[in-house]
């Protein structure tokens, strides 16, 4: 049985969606540490533990999926996104412009790593142990070694980057340049992970907000025009544009389907990769953001 976990930011919930039946099977209620509102925004899964970064409460929630028990830890204001490496969580704090390294075994902060202004996303390359952060406020990305927290590199990118991630093979870093607030279309910038040089810029839709990569393609959710851009990773070329409708904010894929969170209509949309006209929709609790699939 496969499941898709979706953060519902405004309702302090994580929806557990049965992928095969495409229905919400269960909801996991998160409890605040310092505030009555939690605001789960980013999500990461490791074994039986589900982690959410909570933007309203400034905390991380640790959910044991065996019994849905929840622990919460305060880390800093506006925790937007999260990833993990071994027993360490890495959480970006948007108000203090840093990455918090939280040791799960010791249940304490062990390191604080500086990044750029208003960090919005974080991703880890399991091949190299490198972490990349997209800094929306100063048009940059920050790269550092997850094991040691050193070798910090900052690279200037295009306007208002909302997402940065490594390709599956670790060869490239993809940066979602949203160009938010301008009349320009957004772009995906491709950087070599070895020499940090810009390789290609690829035009996508209006205000791209999130993206997901598999071995062959990068799928980009264009928040401003309700579409999904499909980029061929090998050719570094935009090869398709799929109409999703609404305001797609979060996106993730499996072998056959694209799953999109419509944050305007509070919907989860399932799109067949081979037949884009085949869509299914289910309502969610409120403002779907981070998603992860098992």
Secondary structure, DSSP 4 states (H G I P E B T S, - for coil): --EEEEEEGGGTEEEEEETTTTEEEEEEE---SSSS---EEEEEEETTEEEEEETTTTEEEEEETTTTEEEEEE-SS-EEEEEEETTEEEEEETTTTEEEEEETTTTEEEEEEE--TTEEEEEEETTTTEEEEEETTTTEEEEEETTTS-S-EEEE-SSSEEEEEE-TTSSEEEEEE--TTSSSPPEEEEEETTT--EEEEEE-STTEEEEEE-SSEEEEEETTTTEEEEEETTTTEEEEEEE--S-EEEEEE-SSEEEEEETTTTEEEEEESS-TT-EEEEE-SS-EEEEEE-
